[in-house]
Amino acid sequence: SLPELAEGPYFILAMMLDAHTLCRSDATCRLLRQLNGATSGPWRALGGRMFHGMELEREGIFEAVEEMVTPTESGRKHARVDWKGRYLKFRNEVPTFRLPFMGGQIKLIR
């Protein structure tokens, strides 16, 4: 059954998927969406590979969010990260320039 595959074989296969295929996998069922978004899941692994050495001004490097913590009554715990959302944000913003420049192309040189 699908939950049994989640213990190991699924992660091995999912780590080989591209973003388009992971999105389709997310759309199939809640279990796959949860597995793909896990802290050690394929969205985080894909983002780590695709954006290694790149950073956004406000976000830092792709995997830097693991250092953020949220206080709770029982002490401190790691914040829940939307790895798919983070991947999409990096995919959209990495190829662009910071303000005061806009876009992803140099159109005028003075």
C-alpha positions in Angstrom: 0.0 0.0 0.0 1.0 3.6 -0.4 1.7 4.3 3.3 4.1 1.4 3.4 6.1 2.9 0.4 6.4 6.1 2.4 8.8 4.5 4.8 11.7 4.5 2.3 11.1 3.5 -1.4 9.0 6.5 -2.1 11.6 9.0 -0.9 14.3 7.4 -3.0 12.1 7.7 -6.1 10.8 11.1 -5.3 14.3 12.6 -4.9 14.7 11.9 -8.7 11.7 13.9 -9.8 11.7 17.4 -11.3 9.5 20.3 -10.1 6.7 19.6 -12.7 6.4 16.0 -11.7 6.5 16.8 -8.0 3.6 19.2 -8.5 1.6 16.5 -10.2 2.5 14.1 -7.4 1.2 16.7 -4.9 -2.1 16.9 -6.7 -2.7 13.2 -6.6 -3.4 12.8 -2.8 -2.8 14.3 0.6 -0.3 11.7 1.7 2.1 12.4 -1.2 1.7 16.2 -0.7 2.7 15.7 3.0 5.6 13.4 2.2 6.9 15.8 -0.6 6.7 18.8 1.8 8.5 17.0 4.7 11.7 18.5 6.2 13.8 15.8 4.5 11.4 15.6 1.5 11.9 16.0 -2.2 10.9 19.7 -2.4 13.7 20.7 0.0 16.2 18.4 -1.7 15.3 19.8 -5.2 15.6 23.4 -3.9 18.9 22.6 -2.3 20.2 21.3 -5.5 18.8 24.0 -7.8 19.6 27.0 -5.7 22.9 25.9 -4.1 25.1 28.9 -3.5 22.3 31.4 -4.4 20.4 33.7 -2.0 17.6 36.2 -1.9 18.1 39.5 -0.1 15.4 38.9 2.5 15.3 35.1 2.5 18.9 34.2 2.6 20.0 30.9 1.2 17.4 28.2 0.4 18.0 26.0 3.4 18.7 28.8 5.9 15.2 28.6 7.4 16.2 25.6 9.5 17.9 28.1 11.8 14.6 29.9 12.5 12.8 28.7 15.6 9.4 29.5 17.1 9.0 29.6 20.9 6.4 27.3 22.4 5.2 26.5 25.9 7.4 23.4 26.0 10.5 25.2 25.0 11.6 25.9 21.4 10.8 24.0 18.2 11.6 24.4 14.6 9.3 26.4 12.4 7.2 24.5 9.9 8.5 25.4 6.4 6.5 25.3 3.2 9.3 23.9 1.0 7.3 23.9 -2.1 6.4 27.5 -1.6 10.0 28.4 -0.8 11.1 26.6 -4.0 8.6 28.5 -6.1 9.7 31.8 -4.5 13.3 31.1 -5.3 12.5 30.0 -8.8 10.7 33.2 -9.5 13.1 35.6 -7.8 16.6 34.3 -8.2 16.8 35.2 -11.9 15.9 38.9 -11.3 17.8 41.9 -10.1 17.2 43.8 -6.8 15.7 47.2 -6.6 16.3 49.8 -8.0 16.7 47.6 -11.0 13.8 45.5 -12.3 13.4 42.3 -14.3 15.8 39.6 -15.4 17.5 41.3 -18.3 19.9 44.2 -18.8 18.2 46.4 -21.5 20.2 49.6 -21.4 23.9 50.4 -20.7 24.9 54.0 -20.2 
